[in-house]
Amino acid sequence: MHMRKIEVLKQANFGERTAEEESDSLDQYFVETDEWRQLYRGEDDIIYGPKGSGKSALYALLTNRRNQLFDRGILLLPAENVRGAPIFRDLVANPPATENELRRLWKLYFLSLLGHAIRDYGIDNEAADRLEATLEDANLLPKEWSLRSALRAVRSYISRFVNAEAIEGGMELDPATGLPSGLKGKIVFGEPTAEQRDLGLTSVDDLLRLADEALSSVDYKGWIILDRLDVAFASSKELEGNASRALFRVYLDMQGLENISIKIFLRDDIWNRISSDG
C-alpha cells in the first residue's frame, strides 16, 4: 500500500531552522560546493553573503572536520561558539571605548587562542615555551580555559593597561618600565624601547610572530575562524561597525604571518558598511 502524501510530509525532516542548531548532522546531507572546497583548501579567508546564504553552515562544517584538518597539519581554532549565546555579546553591556582598544582586544584574544592550542596540543619548542610563559605571566592563559574565560582575561588585561599618552590623574607609573604600577605581565601594544626590552617587555606583534614560529617549527598551521558577529552585536550597530573595522585591521596586520590565518564569516551588509567607511 502506498503511503499517502500527507503521511510522507509528516515524517519528513527538513533540518533545523539554523545551521547552529543542526551542526552535528550537516555532514549527512551537505553537498560540497566550490566555495566549500576553496575554504577547506585554505584558499579563502573572507566568507560573506546575505543572511541565510549558508555561511554558518560552512563554519559548522569546518569545526566538524577538525580531525581531518589536524591530519593535514592544521589546528582549527574557533573564536566563537558554534551554538548558544555568542561570547562577544558580553562586550555590548560595557563596550571598549575606542576602535584602537578593540584592535588590542582582537590581537590579545587571538594570542590567547594560539597559546592555548599550542599548550593543549603539546607543542614543545623554544618559541612555544617563551610564548606560554609570557601569556601565563600576564594571566592570559586561564587554567580553566574557555572562550569566555579567555575573553574575560583579555578584557581585564586591557582595562589595567594605560599607556603614557592616555594617563588620567592619579595613575602611578613604574619609572623603570613606563607602565602602570601593579600591572601584571610584560606585554605592550607598541614597539618597546631598547630599555624596555632589556626589562623583559615584549609587544603583541612580537608574540604573534613567536606563535607563528612555534607552529612553523613543527610544520603546523593555525586557522582562527570567527562567525556570528551579527548575532553578537545585534543590539549595537555602532559596536558592530567598530569591532568589524578593528577586526579587519588586525586581519591585515597579521597577513605577514606564514602559519596563522584568520577566516571571517560575515554578512555582506556588514562587509559593505565597513568597506564604504574605509
Steps between C-alpha positions, in 0.01 A plus 500: 500500500637838405548751782278804460673833420392654829663213692824542305508872580436436869798265519734717296784682674616817329761591761507764769434871455867597520836341428598543866212275608584221256880518490540136607291369207616731220747243365214262425347710225743780412588518130854627449519827307791684341485749789533217752788335315691830478443561871605146594817533292584822686460724196229730642525714812188720470169320453212743465145492372144595597325356803398141430759445224675219689797673665427352841456157343851525354631611840332206673627256237852628543482437875363151430806426283747593772655151509543485123661844503733392780613208282592764239708692754236765575387594851147639483433771760134611515488849652125496564248244622337303221176494697353666805564857612786669309785588738550839334153601609669565837661810345168674439429590863843654549656560157863596444533877487682527167568310181867487603402320819303251289809434289692424818220270610495302175878452498524393864199272462650331194826462692314329783338260249839423346672459837229265622518289182879480517480392864204265444659320206827460690713701256837524670773723364681816608252737334203315650655505847569874483150574373328294770714647777425857390126440468481318833691780673239746370211271609395459138497118506239412763544150643125437471510608138197580285424760236309704758776482763760593236301806393447599863875473569581711194253771601641503851855545370403781265298679768811510721727613223531874455773632275684823569289703255171410668579538867236664713554661838604270778660230281844414632764379253790270562801720414697201370245380245266792437210266573233538767625384838358163593428384144572128491658394174750650260298526180475841337308611194762717335863434418704477825806719537840336537485571874155339527618192312789469744239493776319214329217690329373366169235616254183324393635482145822340626291233673296434188824444311611270780178297464563484125853373564376242752259357243755514218750299707262203505362557149149597613270785409235667714165604356308744722137499386239755602126513436178647646615860543158611379334299779747617766462870419137500384400756764781747422572599141770741616688226683445263208662750264791584731568136583483393134733777381746424781484130411586561136788729594636221720444256214715722277763541775531121521529435127878471532472191721566187294339240726205687651183590309181676608185387320202732545138410425301821458167626373546696180317809628754529783781451251355770275469746791856460622633505143322825422632649826856414396 
